[in-house]
Structure formats: C-alpha cells, structure tokens
Amino acid sequence: MTFTLSVESEKIVDELLTRYPTQRAACLPLLHLCQRQEGWVSPGVVAYVAKRLGMPTSEVTGVVTFYTMYHQQPVAPNVVWVCRTLSCDLRGGREIQKHLEKRLGCGVGGTSKDGKFSLKTAECLAACGQAPMVQINDDFHENLTLDGLDRIIDELSAKTAAAAPASGDAAQKAEPADAAARVRAKTLMGIGNS
Amino acid sequence: MADFPKIITSRYGLPQSHTLKVAEQHGAYSAARMAFTTMKPEQIAVEVKDANIRGRGGAGFPAGVKWGFLPKDSKVAPYLVINADEGEPGTFKDRTLMELDPHRLVEGCLIAMRAVGAHVCYIYVRCELVTSIQRLEAAIEEASERGYVGKQPFGVDHATQIYVHMGAGAYICGEETALLNSLEGMRGEPRLKPPFPAVKGAFGAPTVVNNVETIASVPDIIRMGGKAWSDQSRLPRDGGTRLYGVSGHVKTPGVYEAPVGLTLRELIYDLGGGMLHADRPLKAVIPGGSSTPVLRPGDLVNAPDPAHPLHAWHGKSHIDVPMGVDTFRALGTMLGTCCAIVMDDSVNMVEAARNLMHFYSHESCGQCTPCREGTGWLHDVLENLCEGKGKLQDIDLLVDIANNMMGNTICAFADGTAMPMLGFLQKFRDEFVVVAKSGVPPHSLGATVRALGGVS
C-alpha cells in the first residue's frame, strides 16, 4: 500500500511548492504527478500526498472524489474517453460509443477483455468543431470515422502488447510533437514524459 | 465568404506559430514592450476601458470595469488568474489560442499584470487540454529565457511570474470562485459572494479573473489603441472582433474571427458553410454555449416601440439580430461564449435537452440542494419522457423544477441549467407533448458517423 514518488518526481514537487504561497495549493498537480506514476490514485497515494502537504487524508480524499480525472480504481494502460455531449452527439458520438463497446467488448466504465483499454464517457472536451471525438490517454482524436477509430485502437493495441502490460499508461503515450514543450512540461507537471 | 480582418487570429495558420521565433517575427511582445516602457499602468487600463471589451468567458462583463474593482489602497499585490477551464458545451475557442498562439496569451498576461500591479499570474487550464498545457509551458519558458517573464521585463522593475495550473476535470471550476478554490487545492465548490475576488480572491489577496480570449485581446488593444480596436465592432459598448465557434449540423464547423455583431445567419451560412444536408433546414440554434436559451429561425423580433433595444430589427428573424451581449439579452437569451450549436430538422428537441441535462446533472458540484437535486430531477424526468415512460404532467414538472432552481443557489450554475431548460420548453412545448405520449424514436439527433463518412 505504501507509495513513494520517484526521486526525479520529488524534485518536481519541490519546484511545484515554490509556485504557490500555500503548500496545499500543490494538491491537484501533485495528485496528477502521482497518478502518472501509479496509474491511479491508490490509498497509498492519498496517504503520501496528505503527508507531503500536511493535509488530513480526509481532505485529500475529498479532493480526489470531486474531480473526474483522478482514477479512484485501477484502470487499463489505455483510457478511452468518448465525448457524449451535444455537439458530438449531433455528429454521431453515440455511434462511436456503441462501436467501442462492441469492439472492446465492455460497457462504459468497464475494461476490455484483453485488459488493454478502459472505456469511459466524458462531458464536453472542447473539441465541438471536430466532432465526433475521443480522448485516449493524452491525445485527442477528432473528426472520427468508424474505420479511423478502428485503426487507432489497432495501433494502440499493438503498442500495448509490446510493452509490459503492468507498466502504467505513461509507457504507451504517443510521442508529443513538440520537444521543447515536453521538456518544460516534464519538469513541472510530470506530463508528456513518454 | 466575408473577408473579416484577422486581429486575434493574425498568427493562426503560420507554420510553428506557437514558437517565440515565429510569433515575434509577426509582432508578438511589441505591445508588451510598449506597455512596460512607454505607458503608465493607468494608461493601459484606460485603453482597455476604451476598447469596450466585454468578457469573453460568457458573462460579458466589461473587462476594463472589472480591473477597476481592485482596491486602490491594498497593501497586498493582486493576483491575475486566467480562466482557461474551457468546458461549456459547444465551446472550443480558447483552446485554439493556447495551441496556436500561446505567446499572445502570455503577452496579454504581462500587460495585464503591469496594468493591475500583479506580479504572479496563474493560468488555470483544464487538464484534458494536454497540448494547450504543453504549448503554454513552452511559451512561458521561452519568454522567461528572453527575460520577458522574470525580474525585469523589458528592463522595467516589475517582476512577473506566470504559472500553468492544471485542473482535474470539473466544469464548475470555470466559475471564478470555484476556480480559485481549485487553485488553492480544494474541492471546486463556488464561494459565497461577497467578498468578490477583486477584494478577496486567490490566497486571500485581491484577484482579477479573466478569460483566455479577453486577455489575449489586450496586446492588440494596446497596439491599435483602445478606440480603434473597439471600432472593429458593429455594435456600441461591445467592442472589437472576437472568436466565434460553430458546431453541429453545418458544413464547415470551426472557430472563426469576426467583428462583434455578426449575425447567427452569417455564422451558420457564411462562416459555417451552411447546413450540413441541403434537404435538412435549420430548426434551432443554441447561440453561445449550452447555458444560453435556444433560438428558432422562424421567430421574429417583436419590438415596435422605437425605444426598444431591438427596434432596429423589428420584424426580422432572431438569427438576423447582431450577436452582442446586450442585443442577445434583450432577445431573451444570452451571448455566452459566442460558440453556436446548430441543429437541423432531424433533431428531436427533447432528446437534445436530455443530452444537455445529463451534462448538468453530472457537473453540479452538489453544494446547494436546489441545484444538486434539481439537475438530477430534470435529467431523470427527461430520461423517462425519452424512453416512453413519461406522462403529460411531466412537462409542468420540468417547469416547476427549473423555476425552483433559479436564483436559489450560491453560483450561476443552477440558473445556467434552468434557463436553457425553460427555453426548450417554451419554444418546443408541442414536441414535449408528443414525446410524453410516445417517447423519442431512435436516431433523433440527425447526422450519423456513417452519413458523414470520409471526414478525417
């Protein structure tokens, strides 16, 4: 159950704490950082964050349960978020969802039979002009067709098979396009460290 | 298509537009340099006031006036907080600025910090927008290396720091006091007001919270002068050009820059390329994000009184009224974020309402009972109606629930749910009656992926 952040990430936390006048303000970014390493917000993560920021675990749990992007249960290496809100729904979002349910063999909230994908629905992801769309891990896939979606799933599936299945979602990230951005983001937010 | 001047989007479309090199070759930071080296902070504020810029986040409050609410005698430096928690259904404009021209936002932050006396700025971005976060972080890094962000921007003793703060998935964090709680590491629940953020905001200090597009407009306001920038608009007291979004059943959905005062007809048929299917006419349009009540093209402005703010458009279709904060309020809806959701005649309005009320019931923070219960009830009743398990009395029940939510909560979320719900009920009551008897047929939302085929 015990969770420890990697030495490299601990340095990021030290830097994060300089950004705010209170320690507690680092709660959201720190939870993100831990989730990147652990794959979800485990009880061990909650205990670690509480100790690191001097907060009661109940308050950290209060934060975790408020926000949808913190996984309160373990998830598959790839998390597929289907946008279900109106602009996407007007352009076939529901069909995308049904197709994924069939293809992955699980319902929304479930995990595919091969354990590689978790399927979830998302509320508006600010891509209404490129509907229908899904977010998979860090990447937006927009203007989707069913064939295109199949290709994306095939590719990710192949990549996931090649990696060790238990290595968490960071191992399967597509390479971000922008190297400079990656360096900065990696230093401070722990994202994009593919 | 109309050829509008490109001001805030002047660098869109340039290769590598998000890098300092390209942005600076095309004018970035010249306004900040001017603001820091040749203008007094008060002069910057005057230009922004003269620009008549109405907040671009949805509420439409004059940005210059908002800055003026900061206490003059405060011993604590104010914070500047940028609301980049773009999440209002139908809205996808701020993301384009952060991805394609992050330096415009960074430059705007610098000028705004100079104007209000802030030294620290937090840009609160929803965590789903990974590319936006990466590009902003990189832009801040580049601007820091150049010294624009740091101890002495442009050689002037006014230290600046800009930090990106990631949200964690909660629409309510777009409400400014919920955003501040979230920034402070708490649950994103809105605060009771007063005190307003201008007096007691982030970390107990005076705080200005502005939308991404509002602040990204500031460099152009300084460069052109407030009045010249304001005059780009077609309307009085609502200045400039702005980003319009259009999604749903149009041929070319997307984000477009145009003068304030564009009509929905222009947005849909010119910028949006017209209706997606030639044989499927426009049935309804949600003008500026899902919280703004729906409009019908067949409704005509009824304003025979010359004193009425809409008299100039008396007898014209609602979609021919210029889109402005004041004009759309007079029309009984709101301008909101200026991002329209377009629906053709294949859409069942009860189904559309169900979709949106699912959103609100999922996103209510749960703090106030009328909102927590009301949003859930609205969705449950609509679910019953759509599934053919409803009854006629459900229609009045929806009205009753919505009326009990309005004005009874800490923040505007409940009103932003009740108003569009009542809008659907007022304008499409006949459709609710039919659905109450027989439910909605399948495929009641128009275009399918297959029908759209080949778009990728």
Interface residues (C-beta under 8 A of the other chain):
Chain A: R19 Y20 P21 T22 R24 A25 A26 C27 L28 P29 L31 H32 L53 M55 E59 G62 V63 F66 Y67 T68 M69 Y70 W81 R84 T85 L86 S87 D89 L90 R91 G92 R94 E95 I96 H99 A122 E123 C124 L125 A126 A127 C128 G129 Q130 A131 P132 Q135 D138 D139 F140 N143 L144 T145 L146 G148 P176 D178 A180 A181 R182 V183 R184 A185 L188 M189 I191 G192
Chain B: H18 T19 E86 G87 E88 P89 G90 T91 F92 D94 R95 R126 C127 E128 L129 V130 T131 I133 Q134 R135 E137 A138 I140 E141 E142 Q161 Y163 V164 H165 M166 G167 A168 G169 A170 Y171 S182 L183 E184 G185 M186 R187 G188 E189 F203 G245 V246 S247 G248 H249 P253 G254 V255 I286 S290 C339 I341 M343 V347 A352 N355 L356 H358 F359 H362 E363 C365 L445 G446 A447 T448 V449 R450 A451 L452 G453 G454 V455 S456
